Amino acid sequence: MKTKESGNKKQKKIIIVTSDVPFVHGGHRIIAENTCQALIKAGCEAEVHYTPQNRFGRQVSAYLINR
């Protein structure tokens, strides 16, 4: 987590990373979006980043490409 100072208060920057399945909305995607909304309400700067759905061995390269 990165922090950003605004006055005396530090604002945390958080990115939530999860895989994405085309044309499907539910499960882990809803959890990621709700977690992001809760973090924003708590005063953090947060966003959800989706990576392509693939086998775990190729998942690492997807993270690196999307950085």
C-alpha positions as CSV (number, residue, x, y, z in Angstrom):
1,M,0.0,0.0,0.0
2,K,1.2,3.5,-0.9
3,T,0.5,6.5,1.3
4,K,0.0,10.1,0.2
5,E,0.2,12.9,2.7
6,S,-2.6,15.4,2.7
7,G,-2.0,17.9,5.6
8,N,-1.2,15.8,8.7
9,K,-3.2,12.8,7.5
10,K,-1.8,10.1,5.2
11,Q,-4.1,8.8,2.5
12,K,-3.5,5.2,1.5
13,K,-3.5,4.2,-2.2
14,I,-4.8,0.7,-2.7
15,I,-5.2,-1.4,-5.8
16,I,-7.4,-4.5,-5.7
17,V,-6.3,-7.0,-8.4
18,T,-8.5,-9.9,-9.5
19,S,-9.1,-11.9,-12.6
20,D,-11.8,-11.2,-15.1
21,V,-14.1,-13.6,-16.9
22,P,-15.8,-11.9,-19.9
23,F,-19.6,-11.6,-19.7
24,V,-19.8,-12.8,-16.1
25,H,-20.6,-10.5,-13.1
26,G,-20.6,-12.1,-9.7
27,G,-18.6,-13.8,-7.0
28,H,-15.1,-12.5,-6.8
29,R,-15.9,-9.4,-8.9
30,I,-18.6,-8.3,-6.5
31,I,-16.3,-8.8,-3.6
32,A,-13.6,-6.8,-5.2
33,E,-15.9,-3.9,-6.1
34,N,-17.5,-3.8,-2.6
35,T,-14.1,-3.9,-1.0
36,C,-13.1,-1.0,-3.1
37,Q,-16.2,1.0,-2.2
38,A,-15.6,0.3,1.5
39,L,-12.0,1.5,1.3
40,I,-13.0,4.7,-0.5
41,K,-15.6,5.3,2.2
42,A,-12.9,4.8,4.8
43,G,-10.8,7.5,3.3
44,C,-8.4,5.5,1.1
45,E,-7.8,6.0,-2.6
46,A,-8.7,2.7,-4.1
47,E,-9.4,1.1,-7.5
48,V,-10.0,-2.4,-8.9
49,H,-7.7,-3.7,-11.6
50,Y,-8.9,-6.8,-13.6
51,T,-6.4,-9.2,-15.3
52,P,-7.3,-11.8,-18.0
53,Q,-8.6,-15.2,-16.8
54,N,-6.0,-17.8,-17.5
55,R,-4.0,-20.7,-15.8
56,F,-2.0,-19.6,-12.8
57,G,1.3,-20.2,-14.5
58,R,0.5,-17.4,-17.0
59,Q,-1.2,-15.2,-14.4
60,V,2.1,-13.7,-13.3
61,S,2.9,-12.5,-16.9
62,A,-0.6,-10.9,-17.1
63,Y,0.1,-9.0,-13.9
64,L,3.4,-7.7,-15.2
65,I,2.0,-6.7,-18.6
66,N,-0.9,-4.7,-17.0
67,R,1.3,-2.8,-14.5
